Amino acid sequence: MKIALTLFIVFLTFALEAKTVNYELTATKGKINLSGKAEVDFALMLNGNIPAPILEFTEGDEAEIVVKNMIPDDELSIHWHGILLDPLMDGVPYVNTPPIYPGKSFTFKFKLRQNGTYWYHSHTNVQEQKGIFGAIVIHPKIKKIKYDKDLVVVLSDWTDENPSQVLKNLKKDGDYYLYKKDTVRSLWGAYQAHSMNNYLMNQWTRMGGMDLSDVGYDAFLSNGKKDSQGLVAKKGEKIRLRIINAAASSYFHVSLGDLPMNIISLDGVDSKPTLANDFLIGMAETFDVLFEIPEEKNYELKATAQDGTGSTSSWIGEGEKIHAPARALPDQYASMDHVQMDHGDHHNHHSSMIIPSFSVNDAEAKETTEFSPSLPRHDVKLVLDGSMERYVWYINGKAIHQERNIVIKQNEVIRFTFVNKTMMHHPMHLHGHFFRVLNKHGENSPLKHTVDVAPHTTKTIEFYSNEPGEWMLHCHNLYHLKVGMARVVKYSSFTPENEIKHFQKHDPHLHDHLYYRGMLEAATNHTQAQLNLMNTWNELELRTELRNDFGWQGEGDALYKRWIGRWLNLIVGGTLVKREGAAVAGFGYVLPFLFHTHTLIDHEGRMRLDLNKRFQWTKTIYTNAEFTFRQKQASEFEISLMYQKYWDWSAGLMLTEHSAGLGAQYNF
């Protein structure tokens, strides 16, 4: 009886202490200059700021957040990243929450049944990249970790180019921004780096090379600034740093002055404290770090973009500045083994208690997270794959518009094994759940909501299916998500409300959007134009050319390609050579060393073989070689030597089988 009475009193105490915490967030569109280079007019802000306001709660509170959309020309959504809640409140429009139309509002209500560091962001179009993101801090009912001051640091990436156009540019060419970042890989660069073998091996495997970031950014920011005094603190004060990576497509290496960091929490869940000199934080992850200021100095919390194109700093303390060590630029010609080791898939073989570079493999839960072996289990293999060249990303060979759901049963241990077959990192996030990331600590494997799957590695996670609903599972690289690297984890026992069912019929995730790229070429010996219209697996290629060989004579192709995987496509269409037209069918294939080929047969049984290869001699000089063999018709070739500083333009020499010329090429 006494035990029951005690429990009742404790419950009543918590119930009386629980309170409703209200916030109002208003989204607007406006002008801003975050890079220091240009003012843009596409920025989206909540309550007039980028990042949005920090939302603070105490575990057990009832959150009531009114979100108003005053953006005149777009819908809005807010996802509460890492928060356990009812699916209707999750904030993914057309999946589990209604979109918020211009001029309208939506009230989110949910009880906070956790504590820690989290964040919120838009799940509509590319609004996250435009500025819709902010931090969430949920304090525990009982403070178990002692510290004097609390600092939230929201990391982000920023482009002065409209992010909607960024996505279109990536669809034209996955390497579009290499020119802006000055990271074009070349034979001469490989030779200078003593990495010719690695360069040729990457060409042989048709990978091209390591890719650490898709986008060329104009700034990297801490709480909306490139460099700022984050917190004034004195010697002896203990500081809790809550670090959130709200970037759209940038990983960061984080370090703190000349001090090791005491990592105490990952993705909002307290973990066994671990000392590390730096850590790599993926998009959507959060790290909490505890440190005591040893001297009256100002310590730099530095976040360096993984691709080496920039950094952002926040200073903690006062007095003489203590800079974090500068990171060496990443090796663009690294071997696959080096890529894996460099990005965290390693075991710590160091005798020192300090880990040089912390990764999820080093994380250890404070207590066992293991599930009972008696529980039913369900295993799902998820292969992360895609093509950087065509900029398509998918899971198990299908984008989300082809295969929406992963159906699971309630009250089972669900195990997802991610197999990354690409040269890119993929931070995989599951809504509405925490999962165990299986690592060397076995039963004490850590709990997270987002896990980094490094290039050509495998990561396994598992969770208990006790949150019925429909929940997004996706890569948190915003641009990978937008082109298809996502699924919906659907409980077989769950039925959404009728209103949500209606919205699901119009889910933009299920639309295979159309993109284009084009080329115009003019030279003294020929002119050429090409336009490609494409979505995930379909491509229409239109090409026309005039040659000044024996008088200006024309030819052209209209080819429909159906891609079958990363390297193979089937082709049907028509071709015209010197006023003689023919229907053709065949296939295209990308050979090792990135030779692009077509094998076609026309309606009269004549064969045509096309071979195309780009040779990148230096960062700015390349050769494009094209050979076409036609049975019973004229064969031809074109070899160029071109100078190209920007993606759009190149100019140089163009040699055909009959003549040499000078010309220029414009890509759009």
C-alpha positions as CSV (number, residue, x, y, z in Angstrom):
1,M,0.0,0.0,0.0
2,K,2.9,2.4,0.9
3,I,4.6,1.6,-2.4
4,A,1.4,2.4,-4.4
5,L,0.9,5.6,-2.4
6,T,4.5,6.7,-3.1
7,L,4.1,6.0,-6.8
8,F,0.9,7.9,-6.9
9,I,2.5,10.9,-5.2
10,V,5.4,10.8,-7.6
11,F,3.0,10.6,-10.6
12,L,0.9,13.5,-9.2
13,T,4.0,15.6,-8.6
14,F,5.1,15.1,-12.3
15,A,1.6,15.8,-13.5
16,L,1.4,19.0,-11.6
17,E,4.9,20.1,-12.7
18,A,4.1,19.4,-16.4
19,K,3.1,22.6,-18.2
20,T,2.1,23.7,-21.7
21,V,4.9,25.6,-23.4
22,N,3.7,27.8,-26.3
23,Y,5.6,29.1,-29.3
24,E,4.5,30.9,-32.4
25,L,6.6,30.6,-35.5
26,T,5.9,32.8,-38.6
27,A,7.6,32.0,-41.9
28,T,8.3,34.8,-44.3
29,K,10.3,35.4,-47.4
30,G,12.9,38.2,-47.6
31,K,16.3,39.5,-48.4
32,I,19.5,38.6,-46.5
33,N,23.2,38.6,-46.9
34,L,24.8,35.7,-45.0
35,S,27.9,35.1,-47.1
36,G,29.1,38.7,-47.0
37,K,29.3,38.6,-50.8
38,A,25.7,39.1,-52.0
39,E,22.2,39.9,-50.9
40,V,19.7,37.3,-52.0
41,D,15.9,37.6,-52.2
42,F,14.9,33.9,-51.8
43,A,15.7,33.5,-48.1
44,L,13.0,32.0,-45.9
45,M,13.0,32.9,-42.2
46,L,11.1,32.0,-39.1
47,N,10.3,35.0,-36.9
48,G,12.6,37.0,-39.1
49,N,15.8,35.0,-38.4
50,I,18.2,32.4,-39.8
51,P,18.5,30.1,-38.0
52,A,15.1,30.1,-36.4
53,P,14.6,30.7,-32.6
54,I,15.8,28.1,-30.1
55,L,12.8,26.3,-28.6
56,E,13.3,25.2,-25.0
57,F,11.3,22.8,-23.0
58,T,11.5,20.5,-20.0
59,E,10.9,16.8,-20.3
60,G,7.3,16.1,-19.6
61,D,6.1,19.5,-21.0
62,E,3.2,19.7,-23.5
63,A,4.5,21.6,-26.5
64,E,2.0,23.7,-28.4
65,I,3.6,25.4,-31.4
66,V,1.6,27.5,-33.9
67,V,3.3,27.7,-37.3
68,K,2.1,30.4,-39.7
69,N,3.0,30.4,-43.3
70,M,3.3,34.0,-44.6
71,I,5.5,32.9,-47.6
72,P,3.4,34.2,-50.5
73,D,4.2,31.6,-53.1
74,D,4.9,28.3,-51.4
75,E,3.6,25.7,-49.0
76,L,5.4,25.2,-45.7
77,S,6.1,22.3,-43.3
78,I,8.0,21.8,-40.1
79,H,9.5,18.5,-39.0
80,W,10.5,18.0,-35.4
81,H,13.7,16.1,-36.0
82,G,14.4,13.3,-33.4
83,I,11.3,14.0,-31.4
84,L,9.1,11.1,-30.4
85,L,5.5,12.0,-31.2
86,D,2.2,11.0,-32.9
87,P,2.7,10.7,-36.7
88,L,0.2,13.4,-37.4
89,M,2.5,15.8,-35.6
90,D,5.7,14.6,-37.4
91,G,5.6,17.3,-40.0
92,V,6.2,15.6,-43.3
93,P,3.6,17.0,-45.7
94,Y,1.6,14.5,-47.8
95,V,3.0,11.6,-45.8
96,N,1.7,12.1,-42.2
97,T,0.9,15.8,-41.8
98,P,-1.1,18.3,-43.9
99,P,0.9,21.0,-45.8
100,I,0.6,24.5,-44.5
101,Y,-0.7,26.6,-47.4
102,P,0.2,30.3,-47.9
103,G,-1.7,32.5,-45.4
104,K,-2.7,29.5,-43.3
105,S,-1.4,28.0,-40.0
106,F,-1.1,24.7,-38.2
107,T,-0.9,24.0,-34.5
108,F,1.4,21.2,-33.4
109,K,0.7,19.6,-30.1
110,F,2.8,16.9,-28.5
111,K,4.1,15.7,-25.1
112,L,7.8,15.7,-24.7
113,R,8.8,12.3,-23.5
114,Q,12.6,12.7,-23.8
115,N,15.3,15.2,-23.1
116,G,18.4,16.3,-25.1
117,T,19.5,18.4,-28.1
118,Y,17.3,18.2,-31.2
119,W,16.3,20.5,-34.0
120,Y,13.5,21.3,-36.5
121,H,13.4,22.1,-40.2
122,S,11.2,22.3,-43.3
123,H,10.4,19.1,-45.2
124,T,9.1,21.0,-48.2
125,N,11.0,21.4,-51.5
126,V,14.4,22.9,-50.7
127,Q,13.2,25.2,-47.9
128,E,15.7,23.8,-45.4
129,Q,18.6,25.1,-47.6
130,K,16.8,28.5,-47.8
131,G,16.8,29.0,-44.0
132,I,14.0,27.1,-42.4
133,F,15.8,25.4,-39.5
134,G,16.3,25.9,-35.7
135,A,17.4,24.2,-32.5
136,I,15.4,22.4,-29.8
137,V,16.7,22.0,-26.2
138,I,14.7,19.7,-23.9
139,H,16.0,19.9,-20.3
140,P,15.7,16.8,-18.1
141,K,13.4,16.7,-15.2
142,I,16.4,16.1,-12.9
143,K,19.7,17.6,-14.0
144,K,22.3,14.8,-13.9
145,I,25.1,16.5,-15.7
146,K,26.5,19.6,-14.0
147,Y,27.6,22.6,-16.0
148,D,27.6,26.4,-15.6
149,K,26.6,27.6,-19.0
150,D,24.8,26.2,-22.0
151,L,25.7,27.1,-25.7
152,V,23.7,26.0,-28.7
153,V,25.7,26.0,-32.0
154,V,23.7,25.4,-35.2
155,L,26.0,24.6,-38.1
156,S,24.7,25.2,-41.6
157,D,25.8,25.7,-45.2
158,W,24.7,28.6,-47.4
159,T,24.6,29.3,-51.1
160,D,23.9,32.7,-52.7
161,E,22.4,30.7,-55.6
162,N,18.8,29.8,-55.4
163,P,18.7,26.2,-54.0
164,S,16.0,25.4,-56.5
165,Q,18.4,26.1,-59.3
166,V,21.2,24.2,-57.4
167,L,19.2,21.0,-57.7
168,K,18.6,21.7,-61.5
169,N,22.3,22.2,-62.0
170,L,23.2,19.0,-60.2
171,K,20.7,17.1,-62.5
172,K,22.6,18.6,-65.5
173,D,25.9,17.3,-64.2
174,G,26.7,15.8,-60.8
175,D,30.1,17.4,-61.1
176,Y,28.7,20.9,-61.9
177,Y,30.1,22.5,-58.8
178,L,33.6,21.1,-59.0
179,Y,34.6,24.2,-61.1
180,K,33.3,26.6,-58.4
181,K,35.1,24.6,-55.7
182,D,38.3,24.3,-57.8
183,T,38.3,20.5,-57.2
184,V,38.3,19.1,-60.7
185,R,40.3,15.9,-60.8
186,S,42.8,15.4,-63.6
187,L,45.7,13.3,-64.8
188,W,48.2,16.0,-64.1
189,G,46.7,16.5,-60.6
190,A,47.0,12.7,-60.0
191,Y,50.6,12.8,-61.2
192,Q,51.5,15.7,-58.9
193,A,49.8,13.9,-55.9
194,H,51.7,10.7,-56.7
195,S,48.3,9.0,-57.0
196,M,48.2,7.9,-60.7
197,N,47.3,4.4,-59.7
198,N,44.4,5.5,-57.5
199,Y,43.2,7.8,-60.3
200,L,43.3,5.1,-62.9
201,M,41.7,2.6,-60.5
202,N,38.8,5.0,-59.9
203,Q,38.4,5.4,-63.7
204,W,38.5,1.6,-64.1
205,T,35.7,1.2,-61.5
206,R,33.8,3.9,-63.2
207,M,33.5,5.9,-59.9
208,G,35.4,9.0,-61.1
209,G,36.7,9.7,-57.6
210,M,35.9,10.5,-54.0
211,D,33.0,12.9,-53.7
212,L,32.7,14.7,-50.3
213,S,30.1,17.3,-51.2
214,D,27.9,18.0,-54.2
215,V,27.4,21.8,-53.9
216,G,29.8,24.7,-54.1
217,Y,28.9,26.8,-51.0
218,D,29.4,30.5,-50.5
219,A,29.6,30.3,-46.7
220,F,29.5,27.9,-43.7
221,L,27.8,29.3,-40.7
222,S,27.6,29.0,-36.9
223,N,24.3,30.3,-35.7
224,G,23.9,32.2,-38.9
225,K,27.4,33.8,-38.9
226,K,30.8,32.8,-40.4
227,D,32.6,33.9,-37.2
228,S,31.1,35.0,-33.9
229,Q,31.7,35.2,-30.2
230,G,29.4,32.4,-29.1
231,L,29.8,32.7,-25.4
232,V,31.8,34.8,-22.9
233,A,33.0,32.6,-20.1
234,K,35.6,32.6,-17.4
235,K,38.3,30.2,-16.2
236,G,36.9,27.3,-14.4
237,E,33.4,27.5,-15.8
238,K,32.0,24.3,-17.2
239,I,30.3,24.7,-20.6
240,R,27.9,22.4,-22.4
241,L,28.1,22.8,-26.1
242,R,25.1,21.6,-28.0
243,I,26.3,21.2,-31.6
244,I,23.7,20.6,-34.4
245,N,24.5,20.0,-38.0
246,A,21.6,21.7,-39.8
247,A,23.5,21.8,-43.2
248,A,21.7,20.7,-46.3
249,S,24.6,18.7,-47.7
250,S,27.8,19.3,-45.7
251,Y,29.6,17.2,-43.2
252,F,31.9,19.0,-40.7
253,H,35.0,18.1,-38.9
254,V,34.7,19.8,-35.5
255,S,37.5,20.7,-33.0
256,L,37.9,23.0,-30.0
257,G,41.0,25.1,-29.7
258,D,43.9,23.1,-28.5
259,L,41.8,21.0,-26.2
260,P,40.2,17.5,-26.4
261,M,36.4,17.5,-26.2
262,N,34.4,15.4,-23.8
263,I,31.6,14.0,-25.9
264,I,28.6,13.2,-23.6
265,S,25.6,12.9,-25.9
266,L,24.7,11.9,-29.4
267,D,21.5,12.8,-31.1
268,G,20.0,13.8,-27.8
269,V,20.8,10.6,-25.9
270,D,23.5,10.6,-23.2
271,S,26.4,8.3,-23.9
272,K,29.5,7.2,-22.1
273,P,31.8,10.3,-21.9
274,T,34.6,10.0,-24.5
275,L,37.5,12.3,-25.0
276,A,38.3,13.1,-28.6
277,N,40.4,15.7,-30.5
278,D,37.8,16.1,-33.2
279,F,34.7,14.4,-34.7
280,L,32.9,14.2,-38.0
281,I,29.3,15.3,-37.7
282,G,26.9,14.4,-40.5
283,M,23.8,16.3,-41.6
284,A,21.0,16.0,-39.0
285,E,23.3,14.7,-36.2
286,T,23.7,16.4,-32.9
287,F,26.7,16.2,-30.5
288,D,26.9,17.5,-27.0
289,V,30.3,18.3,-25.7
290,L,31.3,19.2,-22.1
291,F,34.5,21.2,-21.3
292,E,35.9,23.3,-18.5
293,I,37.7,26.5,-19.5
294,P,41.3,25.9,-18.2
295,E,42.6,29.5,-18.7
296,E,41.4,33.0,-19.3
297,K,41.5,32.5,-23.0
298,N,39.0,32.4,-25.9
299,Y,38.8,29.0,-27.5
300,E,37.7,28.5,-31.1
301,L,35.0,25.9,-31.8
302,K,35.8,25.3,-35.5
303,A,33.7,23.4,-37.9
304,T,35.5,22.7,-41.2
305,A,33.6,21.5,-44.2
306,Q,34.6,17.9,-45.1
307,D,35.4,18.9,-48.6
308,G,37.9,21.5,-47.4
309,T,36.2,24.4,-49.1
310,G,35.6,26.5,-45.9
311,S,34.9,26.6,-42.2
312,T,33.0,28.5,-39.6
313,S,34.0,29.4,-36.0
314,S,32.3,30.2,-32.7
315,W,34.4,31.4,-29.8
316,I,34.0,30.4,-26.2
317,G,35.7,32.3,-23.4
318,E,37.5,35.6,-23.3
319,G,41.0,37.0,-23.8
320,E,43.7,35.6,-26.0
321,K,42.3,33.6,-28.9
322,I,43.3,29.9,-29.0
323,H,42.8,28.7,-32.6
324,A,41.8,25.1,-33.4
325,P,44.3,23.4,-35.6
326,A,43.9,23.8,-39.4
327,R,42.9,20.7,-41.2
328,A,44.8,19.5,-44.3
329,L,42.9,19.6,-47.5
330,P,41.3,16.2,-48.3
331,D,43.1,14.0,-50.8
332,Q,41.1,14.1,-54.0
333,Y,42.9,11.0,-55.3
334,A,42.7,8.9,-52.2
335,S,42.3,5.1,-52.6
336,M,39.1,3.4,-51.4
337,D,40.9,2.0,-48.4
338,H,42.0,5.5,-47.4
339,V,38.4,6.8,-47.9
340,Q,37.0,4.3,-45.5
341,M,39.7,4.8,-42.8
342,D,39.5,8.6,-43.1
343,H,35.8,8.7,-42.5
344,G,35.4,6.8,-39.3
345,D,35.1,3.1,-40.1
346,H,37.9,2.1,-37.9
347,H,38.6,0.7,-34.5
348,N,40.6,2.6,-31.9
349,H,44.0,0.9,-31.6
350,H,45.5,3.8,-29.7
351,S,46.7,3.2,-26.1
352,S,45.8,6.8,-25.2
353,M,42.4,7.5,-23.6
354,I,41.9,10.3,-26.1
355,I,40.5,9.2,-29.5
356,P,42.1,11.3,-32.3
357,S,38.9,11.4,-34.5
358,F,35.6,10.2,-32.9
359,S,33.1,8.3,-35.0
360,V,29.9,6.3,-34.2
361,N,32.1,3.2,-33.9
362,D,33.6,4.7,-30.8
363,A,30.3,5.6,-29.2
364,E,29.1,3.6,-26.2
365,A,25.8,3.7,-24.5
366,K,25.7,4.2,-20.7
367,E,23.8,1.0,-20.3
368,T,22.7,-1.9,-22.4
369,T,20.5,-1.2,-25.3
370,E,20.2,-4.8,-26.4
371,F,16.8,-6.3,-27.1
372,S,15.5,-9.5,-25.6
373,P,16.5,-12.5,-27.8
374,S,12.9,-13.8,-27.4
375,L,11.4,-11.0,-29.4
376,P,10.4,-11.7,-33.1
377,R,12.9,-10.2,-35.6
378,H,12.7,-8.9,-39.1
379,D,15.8,-8.1,-41.3
380,V,15.8,-5.7,-44.2
381,K,18.7,-5.0,-46.5
382,L,18.9,-1.5,-48.0
383,V,21.4,-0.9,-50.7
384,L,22.3,2.8,-51.1
385,D,23.3,3.4,-54.7
386,G,23.1,5.9,-57.5
387,S,24.9,7.8,-60.3
388,M,26.8,11.0,-59.6
389,E,27.1,11.6,-63.4
390,R,23.3,11.6,-63.9
391,Y,22.6,12.6,-60.3
392,V,20.1,9.9,-59.4
393,W,20.1,8.4,-55.9
394,Y,18.0,5.4,-54.8
395,I,17.6,2.4,-52.5
396,N,17.6,-1.2,-53.6
397,G,17.7,0.0,-57.3
398,K,14.5,2.1,-57.0
399,A,13.7,5.7,-56.1
400,I,10.9,6.4,-53.7
401,H,8.4,7.1,-56.6
402,Q,8.9,3.5,-57.7
403,E,8.7,1.9,-54.3
404,R,7.3,3.9,-51.5
405,N,6.9,1.6,-48.5
406,I,8.9,-0.7,-46.2
407,V,6.2,-2.5,-44.4
408,I,6.9,-3.7,-40.9
409,K,4.8,-5.3,-38.1
410,Q,4.3,-3.9,-34.7
411,N,6.3,-5.2,-31.7
412,E,9.2,-6.7,-33.6
413,V,12.9,-6.0,-33.6
414,I,13.5,-4.5,-37.0
415,R,17.1,-4.6,-38.4
416,F,18.1,-2.4,-41.3
417,T,21.4,-3.2,-43.0
418,F,22.6,-0.2,-45.1
419,V,25.1,-1.2,-47.8
420,N,26.7,1.9,-49.4
421,K,27.9,1.2,-52.9
422,T,28.7,4.8,-53.7
423,M,31.6,7.2,-53.2
424,M,29.5,9.5,-51.0
425,H,28.5,9.6,-47.4
426,H,24.8,9.1,-46.7
427,P,23.4,10.2,-43.3
428,M,20.4,8.0,-43.0
429,H,17.6,9.3,-40.7
430,L,14.5,7.4,-39.5
431,H,11.6,9.5,-38.3
432,G,9.7,8.8,-35.1
433,H,12.3,6.3,-33.6
434,F,15.6,5.8,-32.0
435,F,17.7,2.9,-33.2
436,R,20.8,1.0,-32.0
437,V,23.8,1.5,-34.2
438,L,25.6,-1.9,-33.9
439,N,29.2,-1.3,-33.2
440,K,32.2,-2.8,-31.3
441,H,30.5,-2.2,-28.0
442,G,27.9,-4.9,-28.6
443,E,25.1,-4.8,-26.0
444,N,26.1,-1.2,-25.3
445,S,25.8,0.0,-28.9
446,P,24.6,3.6,-28.9
447,L,21.1,4.9,-29.6
448,K,20.7,7.5,-32.5
449,H,18.1,8.8,-34.9
450,T,20.6,9.5,-37.8
451,V,23.6,7.3,-38.8
452,D,26.5,8.1,-41.2
453,V,27.0,5.4,-43.8
454,A,30.5,6.0,-45.2
455,P,31.5,5.3,-48.8
456,H,31.6,1.6,-49.6
457,T,30.8,0.5,-46.1
458,T,28.0,-1.3,-44.3
459,K,26.1,-0.1,-41.2
460,T,23.5,-2.0,-39.3
461,I,20.8,-0.5,-37.1
462,E,17.9,-2.0,-35.2
463,F,14.9,-0.7,-33.4
464,Y,11.8,-2.0,-31.6
465,S,8.7,-1.3,-33.6
466,N,6.4,0.3,-31.0
467,E,5.5,3.6,-32.7
468,P,2.7,2.8,-35.2
469,G,2.5,5.1,-38.1
470,E,4.1,6.0,-41.4
471,W,7.5,7.4,-41.0
472,M,10.1,8.7,-43.5
473,L,13.4,6.9,-43.8
474,H,15.8,9.0,-46.0
475,C,19.2,10.3,-46.7
476,H,19.6,13.7,-45.0
477,N,21.6,15.1,-47.9
478,L,18.7,17.3,-49.0
479,Y,19.5,16.9,-52.7
480,H,19.8,13.1,-52.4
481,L,16.3,13.0,-50.8
482,K,14.8,15.2,-53.4
483,V,15.8,12.9,-56.3
484,G,14.7,9.7,-54.6
485,M,16.9,8.2,-51.8
486,A,14.0,7.6,-49.4
487,R,11.3,5.3,-48.2
488,V,8.3,5.3,-45.9
489,V,8.4,2.8,-43.0
490,K,4.8,1.8,-42.8
491,Y,3.4,-0.2,-39.9
492,S,1.0,-2.9,-41.3
493,S,-1.4,-2.2,-38.3
494,F,-1.6,1.5,-39.0
495,T,-4.3,3.3,-40.9
496,P,-3.9,7.1,-41.4
497,E,-6.8,9.5,-41.0
498,N,-8.9,10.2,-44.0
499,E,-7.5,13.7,-44.5
500,I,-4.0,12.3,-44.6
501,K,-5.0,9.6,-47.0
502,H,-6.3,12.3,-49.3
503,F,-3.0,14.2,-49.2
504,Q,-1.0,11.0,-49.7
505,K,-2.5,10.7,-53.2
506,H,-0.7,14.0,-54.1
507,D,2.6,13.2,-52.4
508,P,5.4,15.0,-54.4
509,H,7.8,12.2,-53.3
510,L,5.9,10.0,-55.7
511,H,6.5,12.4,-58.7
512,D,9.4,11.7,-61.0
513,H,10.3,15.2,-61.9
514,L,11.7,16.2,-65.3
515,Y,15.0,18.0,-65.8
516,Y,17.1,19.1,-68.8
517,R,20.6,19.9,-69.9
518,G,21.7,21.4,-73.2
519,M,24.8,22.1,-75.3
520,L,25.5,24.5,-78.2
521,E,28.8,24.2,-80.1
522,A,30.1,26.4,-82.9
523,A,33.4,26.0,-84.8
524,T,34.8,27.0,-88.1
525,N,34.3,23.5,-89.4
526,H,31.0,22.4,-87.8
527,T,28.1,23.4,-85.5
528,Q,26.3,21.2,-83.1
529,A,23.3,21.4,-80.7
530,Q,22.0,18.9,-78.1
531,L,19.2,18.8,-75.7
532,N,18.5,16.1,-73.1
533,L,15.3,15.8,-71.1
534,M,15.5,13.3,-68.3
535,N,14.0,12.0,-65.1
536,T,15.3,9.0,-62.9
537,W,15.3,6.3,-65.5
538,N,14.1,7.9,-68.8
539,E,16.0,10.2,-71.1
540,L,15.2,11.8,-74.4
541,E,18.3,12.9,-76.4
542,L,17.9,15.3,-79.3
543,R,21.1,16.1,-81.3
544,T,21.7,17.9,-84.6
545,E,25.0,18.7,-86.4
546,L,26.2,20.5,-89.5
547,R,29.7,19.8,-90.9
548,N,31.7,21.8,-93.5
549,D,33.4,18.8,-95.0
550,F,32.0,18.7,-98.5
551,G,29.6,21.6,-98.2
552,W,27.5,22.0,-95.1
553,Q,25.7,18.7,-94.6
554,G,23.6,17.8,-91.7
555,E,22.9,14.8,-89.4
556,G,20.9,14.3,-86.2
557,D,19.5,11.8,-83.7
558,A,16.3,11.6,-81.7
559,L,16.9,8.8,-79.2
560,Y,14.9,7.6,-76.2
561,K,16.9,5.9,-73.5
562,R,15.6,3.7,-70.7
563,W,18.2,3.3,-68.1
564,I,18.6,-0.1,-66.5
565,G,20.8,0.4,-63.4
566,R,23.8,2.7,-63.3
567,W,25.6,1.7,-66.5
568,L,23.2,0.2,-69.0
569,N,20.4,1.8,-71.1
570,L,18.1,0.6,-73.8
571,I,17.6,2.8,-76.9
572,V,15.0,3.3,-79.6
573,G,14.7,6.2,-81.9
574,G,15.6,7.7,-85.3
575,T,18.7,9.0,-87.0
576,L,19.4,11.2,-90.0
577,V,22.6,11.2,-92.0
578,K,22.9,13.4,-95.1
579,R,19.1,13.4,-95.7
580,E,18.9,9.6,-95.2
581,G,16.7,8.7,-92.3
582,A,16.5,5.4,-90.4
583,A,14.8,3.9,-87.3
584,V,17.3,2.5,-84.8
585,A,17.3,0.3,-81.7
586,G,20.0,-0.9,-79.4
587,F,21.7,-0.2,-76.1
588,G,24.1,2.2,-74.4
589,Y,26.7,1.1,-71.9
590,V,29.4,2.8,-69.8
591,L,32.6,0.8,-70.0
592,P,35.4,0.8,-67.5
593,F,37.5,4.0,-67.7
594,L,34.2,5.8,-68.3
595,F,34.0,5.1,-72.0
596,H,30.4,5.8,-73.1
597,T,29.1,3.6,-75.9
598,H,26.1,3.1,-78.1
599,T,25.4,0.0,-80.1
600,L,22.6,0.5,-82.6
601,I,21.0,-1.4,-85.5
602,D,18.8,0.4,-88.0
603,H,15.7,-0.9,-89.8
604,E,17.9,-2.0,-92.7
605,G,20.1,-4.1,-90.5
606,R,23.1,-1.7,-90.6
607,M,25.2,-1.4,-87.4
608,R,26.3,1.8,-85.8
609,L,28.9,2.0,-82.9
610,D,29.5,5.2,-80.9
611,L,32.3,5.7,-78.5
612,N,32.9,8.8,-76.4
613,K,35.5,9.6,-73.7
614,R,36.6,12.7,-71.9
615,F,40.2,13.0,-70.9
616,Q,40.8,15.6,-68.2
617,W,44.5,16.6,-68.6
618,T,44.5,19.4,-66.1
619,K,41.9,21.3,-64.1
620,T,41.1,23.5,-67.1
621,I,42.2,21.5,-70.1
622,Y,40.4,18.5,-71.5
623,T,40.0,16.5,-74.6
624,N,36.7,15.1,-75.7
625,A,37.0,12.2,-78.2
626,E,34.0,10.9,-80.2
627,F,34.1,8.1,-82.8
628,T,31.1,6.9,-84.8
629,F,31.4,3.8,-87.0
630,R,28.5,3.3,-89.4
631,Q,28.2,0.1,-91.6
632,K,27.7,1.0,-95.3
633,Q,27.6,4.7,-94.4
634,A,30.3,7.3,-93.6
635,S,32.1,6.9,-90.3
636,E,33.4,10.0,-88.5
637,F,35.2,11.3,-85.5
638,E,35.8,14.5,-83.6
639,I,38.7,15.2,-81.2
640,S,38.9,18.4,-79.3
641,L,41.5,20.2,-77.1
642,M,39.6,22.6,-74.9
643,Y,40.1,25.2,-72.2
644,Q,37.4,25.3,-69.6
645,K,37.4,27.4,-66.4
646,Y,33.7,27.3,-65.7
647,W,31.1,24.6,-66.2
648,D,29.2,26.7,-68.8
649,W,31.9,27.6,-71.3
650,S,34.8,26.0,-73.0
651,A,36.8,26.9,-76.2
652,G,39.6,25.5,-78.2
653,L,40.6,23.3,-81.2
654,M,38.2,20.8,-82.8
655,L,39.5,18.2,-85.3
656,T,37.2,16.1,-87.5
657,E,38.2,13.4,-89.9
658,H,38.4,16.0,-92.7
659,S,39.4,19.3,-91.1
660,A,40.5,21.2,-88.1
661,G,38.8,24.2,-86.6
662,L,38.5,26.7,-83.8
663,G,35.3,26.9,-81.8
664,A,33.5,27.2,-78.5
665,Q,31.0,25.2,-76.5
666,Y,28.2,26.5,-74.2
667,N,26.5,24.2,-71.7
668,F,23.1,25.1,-70.2
